[in-house]
Each structure stands twice: as structure tokens, then as C-alpha cells.
């Protein structure tokens, strides 16, 4: 099939490097693999609920999605400021307390724009970020540590 199909990520396990897409046209769920994403940046941050476009190829194990493109990452375009409330470098995640008083957001090391920032961030550090609704609640994306000025 050469036509492109649209759908949404049903689930994705980065450790197993695979997941399922629910096509918008009612077709049964399609398997996708991390290696089948067109962009490494899309593949590294794909989350359930993300809208995607892909081609369907038929393999002996069944249909699979290839040449997958994330159409909309679901993150807000608005930048939010907050402070690191808690962060475990060993566990590679933590939480940010938002300056606007809304619910704290989850942050993973992979959510930092510059990976070196994730290794140096400490409780109380100010950060700026976008917010994405994840299955377990709000998640910080594109996190940056602003320069002191």
C-alpha cells in the first residue's frame, strides 16, 4: 500500500522499541518500530496520543507502519517557567513545580533540549519548558535551563 494513513499512537514502549498505532480509518491496530520513524527526534519523544502519518507494509507477521511521521506532538506552544522540585539522576526523572501554580509536571532526562543540562540540574533550579499531556498527567518537553542574567 503506497498511500499514507493517519492515526494516533495507542501505546509505545521505548525500551522495547515498538508500539501500536490506531489508524483513524478504523483499520485494525498497526505495529510500529522505533527504526521506522522518519525522524530520530520524533522517535525519541513519541508518546501515546500523538498524531502520526505512515505507510502500511504487509509483512509475514502482519501489517506494520513504516515511514512514520509525527504530525503534532501534543505539546503546548506556550513556554512555562518553574523550578526543579525533585530530580533523581540515577532514576533519570523528576518533577517541576510550575510558577503559575498549576499541577507539577513530570520530567525525564530525555526531555531536556540540551542533554548536558539534564546532568547538572538540581532541586531549585529554574527551567523553561512546554507541557504535553501524557497518559499519567502533564509532562515537560523541550526543557531548557535559562542563563542567569
Beta strands, then each sheet from edge to edge (+ up, - down):
strand 1: 4-13
strand 2: 18-23
strand 3: 30-33
strand 4: 51-59
strand 5: 62-72
strand 6: 80-88
strand 7: 93-98
strand 8: 105-108
strand 9: 126-134
strand 10: 137-144
sheet 1: 1+ 2- 3+ 5+ 4- 1+
sheet 2: 8+ 7- 6+ 9- 10+
end
